[in-house]
């Protein structure tokens, strides 16, 4: 059984036991988090969400993702700007997929 959930403006296809890296959630490590925005559940497609469906997950870790380097340059203008960004992420383990 799989589900497609929406969180942080992105969609993830998950099954029970998966460890997923999502954008930062307001939850503590070790606590349970419930995703209510389920877009699809096996062969059932929601409009926009599947009624009565939810996905339970356990928060494993609050962390930062790998650094992304932003480098801007304009040739022959002596213009160079280097910047970096590390996105806040949450690692969650999917424990249960609840259907209707």
N, C-alpha and C positions, 0 to 999 in steps of 0.2 A: 504494500500500500504506500502510495506517495501523495504528497500534497505540494501545491505551489502557494507560497506565502509571500506577502508584501510587507517589507519593513525598510525604513530609511530611503524610500523612493526607488527601491530595487526589488526584484522578484527572485525567489530562490526555490528550486525544486528540492524537496527534502524527503527523506524516509526515516524511519525509526532507527536510532543509533548514529545518525550522521552528526559530525561536528562541523558547524557552519560559522564563518567569520562574517559578522554583520556590523553595520554602523552602530555607534555607541548607544546602548540602552540604559535607561535609568533603573538599574537593578543591581543588587549586591551579589558578590561571588557566592556560589553555593545555593542561592535562592532559585525558586521556580519562576519562570516567565511564561505567559500564555500569549500566543499570537492569535488574534481573532480575525485578522484580515486574510482569509483563505480564499484564493482565487480559483483553485481547482482541487478536486479530491478524486484521484484515480480517473474515471471517465466522466465525472460530473463537473461541468464548467459553471461557475457562478456568474451572476449578472448584477453587479460586478463581483459580489462575494457569495460563497456557498453558505446558505442559512444553517445555523446550528453547528457549524464546523469550527474546530479550533486545533491548534498545535501546541503541545506543552513542551517546554525546554528547560534545561538547567543551565544557569550561567556558570561557565567554567572560569573565565578570566576576563578582566578589563585590561586592555593593553593598547599599544600604539602599533600601527602598521609600519611597513618598511618606508624609508624616506623616498620621496619623489623630488627630483631636482628640476627646477624651472630655470632655464637659461635663455635670456633674450639677448640678441645681438643685431646691430645694424652695421653692415659692412662699410668700411671707409669713414665712419662717423665717430670712432672711438667710443661707442656706446655698448656697454656690456653690463648686464644685471644678472646676478645669480641669487636664487632664492630656493628654499627647501620647504617641504610640508610633510608632516607625519599625521595621518588620520587616526582619530580615536576609534578603536574597534572593541567589540565584545565577542568572545568565543562562546558559543552555546552548543549544547549537546541535545539533540531532539530525543525526548523520552517517550512521547505518546502522540498519536494522531487520532483525534476524536471526530468521528463522522456524525451524521444526523442521528 
